[in-house]
Amino acid sequence: MDYQVHQSAIVDEGAQIGEGSRVWHFVHVCAGARIGRGVSLGQNAFVGNKVTVGDNCKIQNNVSVYDNVHLEEGVFCGPSMVFTNVYNPRSLIERKSEYRNTLVKKGATLGANCTIVCGVTIGEYSFIGAGAVINKDVPAYALMVGVPARQIGWMSEYGEQLDLPLEGQAEVACPHTGKVYYLNGKTLTKSD
């Protein structure tokens, strides 16, 4: 075993966990989970069967990653943030055949206590503020806050807010890395 598992954690037989990952106190990883290298699963996290977690993700304390949620490389899941996988749950109605896929793209940050309603795609390097509720797709690099969430700005890959309008034609350099970001309409891209 080339990853660390705390003695209180449960890792079901069949789960795949990559090299250098850390599974902390009271975590449960289900048999079908596919977890990449260098991942941190914080205290009391849960990872379902039909879940993929990319390399270098950080899943903080009290986060449940339910079936049909897929995290690409470098996703940050803040403490006690929430994923769902059924859009209209009822305790008395079986809806396991109605799970909706949720995709969180590379480098996205999901702030503490935010909620991700199932069936959405969260763009790469987007930033979801603490307590926000996401119920629709999020563009790459978008800064989202509120209930329901609305876009209030743009974020760099470094994690700093960029001085750009929400839409139009503009460009700006990240003050930390010097990389240039280009706004074209409602789409933000970065120079190579």
Backbone bond lengths (Angstrom), bond angles and torsions (degrees), N, CA, C in turn:
res aa  C-N    CA-C-N  psi(-1)  N-CA   C-N-CA  omega(-1)  CA-C   N-CA-C  phi
1 M - - - 1.463 - - 1.531 108.22 -
2 D 1.337 116.49 122.49 1.460 121.40 -177.46 1.524 112.10 -109.62
3 Y 1.336 115.38 29.77 1.460 122.17 174.52 1.527 106.89 -140.71
4 Q 1.340 117.16 164.51 1.461 121.82 -175.94 1.528 110.46 -102.48
5 V 1.335 116.31 136.19 1.463 121.88 176.58 1.525 108.24 -131.40
6 H 1.324 117.18 123.03 1.460 120.92 176.54 1.528 109.12 -65.52
7 Q 1.319 116.81 149.02 1.468 121.16 -176.12 1.527 113.29 -63.05
8 S 1.329 118.71 -21.27 1.469 121.05 179.02 1.532 112.40 -86.89
9 A 1.333 118.08 -9.24 1.469 121.76 -177.96 1.524 110.51 -80.23
10 I 1.330 116.02 155.77 1.467 122.81 175.50 1.519 107.60 -119.61
11 V 1.319 116.34 120.06 1.458 122.53 174.44 1.519 106.38 -117.89
12 D 1.330 116.56 109.42 1.462 121.00 -177.68 1.525 110.32 -67.27
13 E 1.340 115.32 145.40 1.456 121.15 178.54 1.525 109.81 -59.10
14 G 1.323 115.53 132.06 1.461 121.04 -178.76 1.518 113.24 107.19
15 A 1.323 117.63 -20.75 1.468 120.27 177.95 1.522 109.28 -63.96
16 Q 1.316 116.67 140.62 1.458 121.59 177.05 1.521 108.75 -106.45
17 I 1.335 115.55 123.12 1.467 120.98 -179.45 1.520 107.89 -129.43
18 G 1.330 116.24 129.05 1.450 121.70 -175.19 1.515 114.59 -77.91
19 E 1.315 113.68 162.96 1.452 123.53 -179.29 1.522 112.03 -55.43
20 G 1.330 115.84 136.70 1.451 122.08 175.23 1.517 114.96 79.43
21 S 1.324 117.44 3.75 1.469 119.73 178.12 1.515 110.26 -77.22
22 R 1.349 115.36 157.57 1.460 121.46 -178.56 1.523 108.95 -129.19
23 V 1.329 115.36 126.72 1.466 122.85 -179.02 1.526 106.33 -114.84
24 W 1.331 116.57 110.32 1.454 121.09 -170.73 1.528 113.26 -90.91
25 H 1.319 116.89 -167.63 1.464 125.01 -172.27 1.528 112.92 -54.09
26 F 1.320 116.23 134.37 1.472 124.44 170.39 1.534 114.27 59.10
27 V 1.312 116.99 26.35 1.469 121.61 176.20 1.519 108.51 -82.59
28 H 1.353 116.27 147.19 1.470 121.54 171.96 1.524 108.24 -125.75
29 V 1.333 116.01 120.45 1.458 122.97 176.15 1.516 107.53 -112.24
30 C 1.329 117.31 119.46 1.470 121.78 -178.02 1.530 111.36 -76.55
31 A 1.322 115.67 161.39 1.460 123.30 -171.86 1.519 114.24 -58.15
32 G 1.322 118.33 -34.81 1.452 121.20 -175.92 1.511 115.04 -87.53
33 A 1.314 118.17 -2.39 1.466 122.08 -177.10 1.521 111.33 -65.12
34 R 1.330 115.83 143.59 1.463 122.96 176.48 1.527 107.17 -124.11
35 I 1.331 115.31 107.67 1.467 121.99 -173.94 1.521 109.01 -117.28
36 G 1.322 116.53 131.90 1.457 122.11 -175.70 1.516 114.02 -77.80
37 R 1.324 114.95 -167.12 1.466 123.35 -178.52 1.524 110.33 -82.40
38 G 1.336 116.31 148.04 1.454 121.80 172.83 1.515 114.99 65.91
39 V 1.327 117.09 25.77 1.473 122.31 -179.08 1.527 109.37 -88.59
40 S 1.331 116.63 142.49 1.458 121.86 173.37 1.523 109.14 -114.06
41 L 1.326 116.44 122.28 1.472 122.80 175.87 1.516 107.48 -108.10
42 G 1.334 117.11 107.31 1.454 122.71 -175.81 1.514 113.26 -70.65
43 Q 1.314 114.68 170.58 1.466 122.87 -177.40 1.525 111.56 -50.49
44 N 1.330 115.77 133.59 1.462 123.95 174.04 1.534 113.34 67.90
45 A 1.336 117.28 22.10 1.464 120.08 175.62 1.533 109.04 -78.76
46 F 1.336 115.33 156.20 1.465 122.72 176.29 1.523 107.39 -132.20
47 V 1.352 116.64 135.52 1.463 121.79 177.33 1.521 107.58 -126.81
48 G 1.328 116.92 118.02 1.461 122.76 -176.40 1.520 113.76 -73.69
49 N 1.329 115.31 -178.71 1.468 122.95 -177.14 1.520 113.69 -72.01
50 K 1.311 116.91 -45.94 1.471 121.34 -175.29 1.526 109.14 -98.40
51 V 1.338 114.68 60.17 1.465 122.24 -175.30 1.520 108.58 -131.89
52 T 1.327 116.24 139.65 1.459 120.67 168.33 1.520 108.21 -122.05
53 V 1.321 115.42 137.07 1.462 123.03 178.35 1.521 106.59 -125.09
54 G 1.329 116.98 118.19 1.456 121.71 -177.46 1.518 113.19 -72.08
55 D 1.315 115.52 170.62 1.465 122.10 178.64 1.526 110.79 -56.74
56 N 1.328 114.67 145.32 1.470 123.71 171.62 1.522 114.89 60.48
57 C 1.336 117.38 27.76 1.470 120.23 172.64 1.519 109.26 -80.36
58 K 1.321 115.87 150.77 1.464 121.43 174.62 1.521 107.51 -121.89
59 I 1.331 115.46 114.10 1.457 121.87 178.72 1.518 106.14 -110.00
60 Q 1.327 116.22 109.10 1.451 122.13 -172.54 1.534 111.36 -76.84
61 N 1.326 116.12 -179.18 1.466 122.62 -175.85 1.526 112.31 -57.03
62 N 1.324 115.22 144.34 1.472 124.23 171.41 1.528 113.90 63.84
63 V 1.332 117.80 34.60 1.465 121.62 176.97 1.524 108.74 -110.02
64 S 1.337 115.95 129.81 1.462 121.99 174.62 1.517 108.79 -107.38
65 V 1.323 115.68 121.51 1.466 121.77 177.76 1.534 105.81 -102.71
66 Y 1.326 115.54 98.99 1.460 121.42 -172.99 1.521 112.29 -82.18
67 D 1.354 115.87 167.45 1.459 121.91 178.04 1.522 111.29 -48.94
68 N 1.323 114.50 143.73 1.467 124.64 177.24 1.529 113.73 75.06
69 V 1.329 117.15 14.43 1.462 121.28 172.18 1.527 107.47 -103.20
70 H 1.342 115.50 131.49 1.460 120.84 -177.42 1.523 109.19 -129.35
71 L 1.327 115.56 123.90 1.457 122.62 -178.97 1.522 108.71 -110.21
72 E 1.323 116.84 124.63 1.456 119.97 175.01 1.529 109.48 -79.14
73 E 1.316 116.72 -175.15 1.457 123.07 -176.51 1.525 112.37 -58.70
74 G 1.344 115.69 138.80 1.451 121.77 169.50 1.509 116.92 70.52
75 V 1.313 118.41 25.56 1.472 121.29 177.68 1.525 109.06 -81.41
76 F 1.331 115.96 137.59 1.464 122.47 175.96 1.521 108.40 -108.46
77 C 1.334 116.47 121.74 1.474 122.86 176.53 1.521 107.25 -109.40
78 G 1.334 117.16 107.95 1.457 122.42 -176.47 1.516 113.23 -66.86
79 P 1.331 117.02 164.87 1.460 121.98 -177.08 1.528 112.60 -54.16
80 S 1.315 115.36 131.39 1.469 124.17 173.51 1.526 114.25 61.32
81 M 1.341 118.08 20.30 1.472 118.41 174.10 1.527 107.62 -72.33
82 V 1.348 116.01 161.31 1.468 120.94 -169.59 1.523 111.14 -126.92
83 F 1.338 115.89 130.85 1.460 122.84 166.47 1.521 108.04 -104.02
84 T 1.337 116.91 152.10 1.462 121.28 170.56 1.527 107.12 -124.29
85 N 1.334 117.23 165.69 1.463 118.62 174.73 1.532 112.98 -135.81
86 V 1.337 117.55 -5.00 1.466 122.19 173.48 1.526 106.61 -121.70
87 Y 1.341 116.67 130.70 1.457 120.91 -174.77 1.529 112.86 -74.67
88 N 1.320 116.96 -36.99 1.466 121.41 -176.11 1.534 110.65 -130.34
89 P 1.332 118.04 67.19 1.463 120.94 -173.57 1.527 113.59 -68.71
90 R 1.327 114.39 144.57 1.461 123.34 170.48 1.520 106.75 -138.64
91 S 1.295 116.94 135.78 1.451 120.65 179.80 1.528 111.96 -62.44
92 L 1.335 117.05 -34.07 1.465 120.79 -175.48 1.531 113.42 -89.93
93 I 1.342 118.20 -0.21 1.462 122.26 -179.41 1.522 108.82 -119.18
94 E 1.324 117.52 124.63 1.468 122.65 177.10 1.526 109.04 -76.28
95 R 1.342 117.80 121.40 1.461 120.47 -177.04 1.532 112.57 -130.70
96 K 1.336 117.63 25.06 1.467 119.86 -179.64 1.524 112.29 -63.05
97 S 1.313 117.98 -24.07 1.465 120.73 177.90 1.533 111.66 -80.55
98 E 1.324 117.10 -3.34 1.463 121.38 -177.27 1.533 113.21 -109.28
99 Y 1.341 117.33 12.52 1.464 119.30 178.73 1.522 109.89 -54.90
100 R 1.328 115.76 138.02 1.466 121.38 176.91 1.525 109.34 -106.51
101 N 1.320 116.72 140.13 1.455 121.70 -179.78 1.521 110.99 -74.70
102 T 1.323 114.80 138.75 1.458 122.47 173.29 1.518 107.30 -122.94
103 L 1.330 116.64 129.93 1.457 121.85 179.90 1.525 108.81 -121.31
104 V 1.327 115.43 125.09 1.467 121.14 175.56 1.524 106.08 -112.23
105 K 1.320 115.88 116.06 1.461 120.72 -172.71 1.525 112.45 -81.94
106 K 1.314 114.00 168.64 1.463 124.72 -173.56 1.526 113.08 -45.47
107 G 1.344 114.92 130.65 1.455 121.95 170.29 1.514 116.92 76.09
108 A 1.339 118.49 2.94 1.467 120.23 -178.59 1.525 111.03 -69.30
109 T 1.332 115.98 150.45 1.464 123.00 175.45 1.523 108.55 -115.37
110 L 1.330 115.85 128.59 1.464 122.80 176.76 1.519 106.47 -113.25
111 G 1.325 117.34 107.56 1.457 122.37 -172.67 1.516 114.00 -66.43
112 A 1.322 115.64 163.93 1.457 122.92 -179.17 1.527 111.06 -53.46
113 N 1.317 115.70 135.65 1.469 123.37 175.16 1.523 114.91 63.46
114 C 1.333 119.54 13.21 1.464 118.92 174.59 1.526 108.66 -76.12
115 T 1.335 116.30 161.70 1.461 122.13 178.89 1.514 108.68 -124.37
116 I 1.332 116.01 131.20 1.460 122.19 178.48 1.523 107.37 -110.49
117 V 1.338 116.90 106.15 1.456 121.26 178.31 1.532 107.32 -72.19
118 C 1.314 117.02 135.13 1.462 122.39 -171.47 1.523 112.84 -60.17
119 G 1.343 114.01 156.43 1.448 121.08 175.05 1.513 114.90 92.30
120 V 1.330 117.93 12.52 1.461 120.84 -177.94 1.526 110.99 -112.64
121 T 1.323 114.92 162.63 1.458 122.67 170.82 1.518 107.36 -116.40
122 I 1.319 115.35 128.88 1.463 121.96 179.62 1.525 107.09 -106.12
123 G 1.324 115.97 117.40 1.459 122.22 -172.30 1.512 114.18 -63.86
124 E 1.340 114.81 159.46 1.459 119.45 -177.04 1.527 111.16 -63.67
125 Y 1.304 113.63 141.46 1.464 124.55 179.01 1.522 114.29 57.82
126 S 1.345 116.85 16.79 1.462 118.37 173.99 1.528 108.64 -71.65
127 F 1.319 115.90 166.14 1.464 121.41 -175.52 1.518 107.85 -135.27
128 I 1.335 116.21 114.02 1.460 122.38 -179.81 1.529 107.41 -99.52
129 G 1.324 117.11 117.65 1.457 121.50 -176.81 1.519 113.12 -66.83
130 A 1.323 115.73 158.77 1.463 122.26 179.02 1.523 110.15 -56.26
131 G 1.335 116.14 132.13 1.455 122.03 175.34 1.516 115.45 79.84
132 A 1.323 119.07 -2.39 1.469 121.76 -179.05 1.527 110.49 -69.09
133 V 1.335 116.20 155.17 1.462 122.38 174.76 1.521 108.14 -118.41
134 I 1.335 115.73 115.39 1.463 121.77 -178.94 1.524 108.88 -97.19
135 N 1.343 116.53 120.75 1.468 120.44 179.31 1.526 112.21 -127.95
136 K 1.346 116.56 12.75 1.464 120.88 175.35 1.526 108.02 -151.72
137 D 1.327 115.75 166.61 1.459 120.49 -179.22 1.526 110.92 -57.70
138 V 1.336 114.80 148.65 1.460 122.27 -178.47 1.523 108.76 -117.94
139 P 1.335 118.23 128.49 1.468 120.08 179.35 1.532 112.24 -67.58
140 A 1.325 115.67 157.57 1.465 120.97 173.74 1.521 109.49 -56.73
141 Y 1.318 116.70 139.60 1.473 125.94 176.32 1.533 114.84 68.67
142 A 1.320 118.77 3.63 1.470 120.91 -176.69 1.526 111.40 -72.97
143 L 1.331 116.54 143.06 1.463 123.75 172.49 1.525 106.66 -102.39
144 M 1.346 116.07 117.58 1.461 122.25 -173.71 1.528 110.01 -118.90
145 V 1.346 116.69 134.44 1.466 121.33 177.04 1.523 109.24 -142.09
146 G 1.337 116.30 160.69 1.457 121.50 170.51 1.519 115.44 97.36
147 V 1.346 113.82 178.14 1.470 122.94 -177.74 1.521 108.14 -133.53
148 P 1.330 120.09 110.14 1.469 124.43 -12.80 1.524 109.56 -67.31
149 A 1.329 115.51 159.69 1.463 119.86 -174.29 1.520 111.68 -66.94
150 R 1.342 114.07 146.25 1.460 121.37 174.04 1.527 107.32 -136.03
151 Q 1.298 115.57 152.38 1.456 119.76 -178.72 1.521 110.09 -78.93
152 I 1.348 116.03 131.14 1.468 120.52 178.11 1.523 112.36 -119.46
153 G 1.342 116.94 -1.72 1.460 118.59 -179.62 1.510 111.92 175.32
154 W 1.336 114.15 -164.00 1.463 123.15 -178.49 1.524 109.26 -129.41
155 M 1.342 115.83 148.82 1.466 121.84 179.88 1.524 110.35 -121.41
156 S 1.321 116.26 146.48 1.468 121.14 174.29 1.530 109.12 -81.93
157 E 1.328 115.50 166.97 1.469 119.46 174.93 1.519 110.96 -62.30
158 Y 1.312 117.23 -26.08 1.458 122.86 179.57 1.533 111.46 -72.35
159 G 1.343 116.90 -20.51 1.460 121.00 179.47 1.514 113.95 99.31
160 E 1.322 117.00 25.89 1.456 122.08 178.57 1.522 109.73 -115.33
161 Q 1.339 117.07 142.41 1.452 120.31 177.70 1.532 109.69 -68.62
162 L 1.334 114.83 135.56 1.461 121.53 -179.58 1.518 109.96 -96.29
163 D 1.327 116.54 143.44 1.464 122.23 -179.57 1.529 109.04 -84.05
164 L 1.340 114.72 81.19 1.461 122.16 -178.28 1.520 109.70 -137.70
165 P 1.342 118.10 150.42 1.469 119.61 171.63 1.527 109.59 -70.78
166 L 1.324 117.49 166.49 1.463 120.26 178.62 1.523 112.36 -68.49
167 E 1.333 117.50 -28.37 1.457 120.19 176.12 1.517 109.77 -152.59
168 G 1.332 115.02 161.54 1.458 121.17 -179.25 1.514 110.40 129.02
169 Q 1.310 116.18 -155.21 1.465 123.31 178.99 1.523 107.52 -119.45
170 A 1.318 116.64 119.23 1.461 119.96 -179.26 1.519 109.45 -164.17
171 E 1.320 115.43 165.41 1.459 120.82 172.48 1.517 108.59 -146.70
172 V 1.335 114.34 151.94 1.456 120.05 179.88 1.526 108.23 -153.77
173 A 1.325 116.18 149.24 1.462 121.23 175.92 1.518 109.50 -97.99
174 C 1.320 116.17 140.13 1.466 120.91 174.12 1.527 107.89 -66.33
175 P 1.337 118.34 127.22 1.466 119.97 -177.73 1.529 113.45 -65.65
176 H 1.337 118.04 -17.78 1.469 120.44 -177.86 1.519 113.13 -94.04
177 T 1.328 117.27 -35.91 1.463 120.21 -174.39 1.514 113.30 -112.20
178 G 1.338 117.81 -19.05 1.450 121.59 -176.62 1.513 114.16 79.78
179 K 1.324 117.86 -4.15 1.465 120.17 178.40 1.527 109.04 -67.28
180 V 1.335 115.02 141.84 1.460 121.00 -175.17 1.528 109.59 -98.18
181 Y 1.333 115.38 134.98 1.465 123.29 178.00 1.527 108.37 -112.44
182 Y 1.338 115.69 137.06 1.462 122.39 -176.55 1.518 109.85 -117.14
183 L 1.318 117.17 124.99 1.452 122.65 175.58 1.523 108.22 -99.14
184 N 1.337 115.42 124.76 1.455 122.18 178.07 1.517 107.26 -129.62
185 G 1.312 116.67 98.24 1.469 120.66 -174.99 1.507 109.94 74.22
186 K 1.332 116.03 -111.85 1.463 121.81 177.96 1.522 111.23 -115.88
187 T 1.341 116.70 18.95 1.459 121.40 -177.44 1.526 109.98 -118.74
188 L 1.347 115.67 131.17 1.459 120.84 178.25 1.522 108.14 -110.95
189 T 1.344 115.60 132.61 1.460 122.05 175.55 1.519 108.49 -128.97
190 K 1.326 115.36 166.18 1.473 121.48 -177.01 1.520 109.81 -122.80
191 S 1.338 115.36 146.59 1.477 119.83 174.72 1.518 109.20 -68.39
192 D 1.326 115.67 156.53 1.479 119.87 178.62 1.465 113.03 -81.27
